[in-house]
Amino acid sequence: MHMNIVIVSGASSGLGREAARQIDKIYTDGIDEIWLIARRTDRLEELSETLEHKCHILSLDLTKEVSFEILSAELEMMHPNVKMLVNAAGYGVNGNFDETDLTAQLGMINLNCLALTHVTGLVLPYMNKGARIIQFASSAAFIPQIGFSVYAATKAYVLSFSESLNTELKQRNITVTAVCPGPVDTEFFEHLEKEQTFDFKKYFMANEKDVVKEALKDAYHRRPVSIHSLPMKAFKMLTDSVPDEIMLYAMDKLKAIKSNDEDKE
């Protein structure tokens, strides 16, 4: 009999770590093991010690090709039944594209898009009827973003890929849910705050526990997209109804006003 498992990438911090914690509490039956994937072994070990389920730690850097070879080998050797895949690995770099380190920008594409796609492709053969995939995108996926162009583009890819994959997998009764939160109070946002202050986003800051709770609920109900909080749902409606060029024009004007105010200080 195949072992039933959950796989969580980006499990060492933020939404990935919180997803592992909540899954551990919710799925008290039917899950034999949780596979935790991230670069930082010490954090994965700390997390595993707090979970009730047996954990299989995979210290992998998903920007490295060898990591996928290792994951593939582990799957082939164990041949588990993957009940849920949570793709939470990712990072963001803000700033105008021509003023930001190119390696960091390309790294975002590598991790946020290529790695997510690669992990999904490797795991899918081990998923059966009733399985679920949760892909962490972002509300940044809804519209191009000035000063965040590559990150927003990578999350638009995740949203588009997830929605189409969800339709493709209906015949296998496997559901894909794209999670699109606004700013979340995690290390991810703290890192960005060191680079640039997003004053208006602080008013819409969400708690990671609430975001993950709603994501798991939406995945359970087989919803293709999970958007946490009324402000972000309103933002989605706004971006659906207003052309991108108008939204970008407004963003550019707001950025110019803020820059002028800072120059006066």
C-alpha positions in Angstrom: 0.0 0.0 0.0 1.4 3.4 -1.0 2.2 5.9 1.7 0.0 9.0 1.7 2.0 12.2 1.8 1.8 16.0 1.6 4.6 18.0 -0.1 5.3 21.6 0.9 8.0 23.6 -0.8 9.3 26.9 0.7 8.5 25.3 4.1 11.3 27.0 6.1 9.4 30.3 6.5 6.4 32.4 5.7 3.3 30.9 4.0 5.0 27.6 3.3 5.9 27.0 7.0 2.4 28.1 8.1 0.8 25.8 5.5 2.8 22.8 6.9 1.7 23.7 10.4 -2.0 24.0 9.5 -2.0 20.9 7.4 -0.4 19.0 10.3 -3.3 20.0 12.5 -6.2 19.5 10.1 -5.2 16.2 8.5 -4.9 14.1 11.6 -6.0 11.0 9.6 -5.1 9.8 6.1 -1.7 11.4 5.9 1.4 9.3 6.8 4.1 11.9 6.2 4.8 15.5 5.3 7.7 16.2 3.0 9.3 19.6 3.7 11.4 21.3 1.0 13.6 24.3 1.5 17.2 25.3 1.5 17.6 25.9 5.2 18.0 22.5 6.9 18.0 23.9 10.4 14.7 25.6 10.0 13.1 22.5 8.5 14.4 20.5 11.4 13.0 23.0 13.9 9.6 22.9 12.1 9.5 19.1 12.0 10.0 19.0 15.7 6.8 20.9 16.2 4.6 18.8 13.9 2.7 15.7 14.9 3.2 14.0 11.6 6.4 12.2 10.6 8.4 14.6 8.4 10.8 13.9 5.5 13.2 16.7 5.2 14.5 17.6 1.7 17.1 20.3 1.9 16.9 21.5 -1.7 17.7 24.7 -3.5 15.1 24.8 -6.2 17.2 27.1 -8.3 19.6 24.2 -8.8 19.0 21.4 -11.4 20.4 18.8 -9.0 17.5 19.4 -6.6 15.0 18.2 -9.1 17.0 15.0 -9.7 17.0 14.4 -6.0 13.3 15.0 -5.7 12.6 12.8 -8.7 14.7 10.0 -7.2 13.0 10.2 -3.9 9.5 10.0 -5.5 10.6 7.1 -7.7 12.1 5.2 -4.7 9.2 5.8 -2.3 6.4 5.9 -4.9 4.0 7.7 -2.5 0.4 8.8 -3.1 0.6 12.6 -3.0 -2.6 13.9 -1.5 -1.6 17.5 -1.6 1.2 19.6 -3.1 1.8 23.1 -1.8 4.2 25.2 -3.9 5.1 28.1 -1.6 8.8 28.6 -2.6 9.5 32.1 -4.1 10.9 35.5 -3.6 10.5 39.1 -4.8 12.8 42.0 -5.6 11.5 45.5 -6.0 12.8 48.4 -7.9 12.8 49.6 -11.6 14.1 46.8 -13.8 17.0 48.8 -15.2 18.1 49.8 -11.7 18.0 46.3 -10.2 20.5 43.5 -10.2 19.8 41.3 -13.2 20.8 38.1 -11.6 18.3 38.6 -8.8 15.5 39.4 -11.4 16.4 36.2 -13.4 16.4 34.3 -10.1 12.8 35.3 -9.5 11.8 33.8 -12.8 13.8 30.7 -12.1 12.3 30.0 -8.6 8.8 31.5 -9.0 8.1 30.1 -12.4 10.5 27.4 -13.5 10.9 25.6 -10.2 7.2 25.7 -9.4 6.4 24.2 -12.8 9.2 21.6 -12.5 8.1 20.5 -9.0 4.4 20.3 -10.2 5.4 18.2 -13.2 7.5 15.8 -11.1 4.8 15.3 -8.5 1.7 15.0 -10.7 2.4 11.4 -11.8 2.1 10.5 -8.1 -1.3 12.2 -7.5 -4.6 10.4 -7.8 -8.3 11.2 -7.7 -9.2 13.8 -5.0 -5.7 15.2 -4.8 -5.1 19.0 -4.5 -2.4 21.4 -5.6 -2.0 24.8 -4.0 0.1 27.3 -5.8 1.0 30.5 -4.1 0.7 33.4 -6.5 -0.1 37.0 -5.4 -2.5 39.9 -6.0 0.4 41.3 -7.9 -0.7 38.8 -10.6 -3.8 40.8 -11.4 -2.0 43.7 -13.1 1.5 44.8 -14.2 3.3 46.6 -11.4 5.7 49.5 -11.7 8.8 48.9 -9.7 7.9 45.3 -9.3 7.6 44.3 -12.9 9.4 40.9 -13.0 7.8 39.7 -9.7 4.3 40.7 -10.9 5.0 38.9 -14.2 6.1 35.7 -12.4 3.0 35.7 -10.3 0.8 36.3 -13.4 2.4 33.2 -14.8 1.6 31.2 -11.7 -2.1 32.3 -11.8 -2.5 31.6 -15.5 -0.7 28.2 -15.2 -2.8 27.2 -12.2 -6.1 28.1 -13.7 -5.5 26.3 -17.0 -4.0 23.3 -15.2 -7.0 23.1 -12.9 -9.2 22.8 -16.0 -6.9 20.2 -17.6 -6.9 18.0 -14.5 -10.7 18.0 -14.0 -10.9 14.6 -15.8 -8.5 13.2 -13.2 -10.5 14.9 -10.4 -7.4 16.8 -9.2 -7.9 20.4 -8.2 -5.5 23.3 -8.5 -6.0 26.4 -6.4 -4.0 29.6 -7.0 -3.6 31.7 -3.8 -3.5 35.4 -4.5 -3.1 37.4 -1.2 -2.1 41.0 -0.9 0.8 41.9 1.3 1.3 39.4 4.1 3.2 40.0 7.4 6.1 37.6 6.7 9.9 37.8 6.3 9.2 38.2 2.6 7.6 41.6 3.1 10.1 42.6 5.8 12.9 42.1 3.2 11.2 44.4 0.7 10.6 47.0 3.4 14.4 47.4 3.8 14.6 48.3 0.2 11.6 50.6 -0.2 8.6 51.7 1.9 5.2 50.6 0.7 3.1 52.9 2.9 -0.2 52.1 1.3 0.3 48.4 1.5 0.7 48.5 5.2 -3.0 49.3 5.5 -3.9 46.0 3.8 -1.4 43.8 5.6 -2.7 40.3 6.2 -1.9 37.7 8.8 -0.2 34.6 7.3 -2.4 32.3 9.4 -5.6 33.8 8.0 -4.3 33.6 4.4 -3.3 29.9 4.7 -6.6 29.1 6.6 -8.6 30.5 3.7 -6.4 28.9 1.1 -6.9 25.5 2.6 -10.6 26.1 2.9 -10.8 27.1 -0.8 -8.7 24.2 -1.8 -11.0 21.8 0.1 -14.0 23.3 -1.7 -12.1 23.0 -5.0 -12.1 26.7 -5.8 -9.6 27.6 -8.6 -8.6 30.9 -7.0 -8.2 32.0 -3.3 -8.2 35.7 -2.6 -8.0 36.7 1.1 -9.7 39.8 2.5 -12.4 42.1 1.0 -9.9 44.8 -0.1 -8.0 42.3 -2.3 -11.2 41.0 -3.7 -12.2 44.5 -4.5 -8.8 45.1 -6.0 -9.4 42.1 -8.3 -12.7 43.5 -9.4 -11.1 46.8 -10.1 -8.3 45.4 -12.2 -10.8 43.3 -14.1 -12.9 46.3 -15.0 -10.2 49.0 -15.6 -7.7 48.7 -18.5 -4.1 48.1 -17.5 -2.8 51.3 -19.2 -5.1 53.4 -17.0 -4.0 51.5 -13.8 -0.4 51.9 -14.8 -0.9 55.6 -15.4 -2.4 56.0 -12.0 0.5 54.1 -10.4 3.0 56.2 -12.1 1.4 59.4 -11.0 1.2 58.2 -7.4 4.9 57.2 -7.5 5.8 60.7 -8.8 3.8 62.4 -6.1 5.5 60.3 -3.4 8.9 61.0 -4.9 8.2 64.7 -4.8 7.1 64.6 -1.2 10.2 62.7 -0.2 12.4 65.3 -2.0 10.8 68.1 0.0 11.5 66.4 3.3 
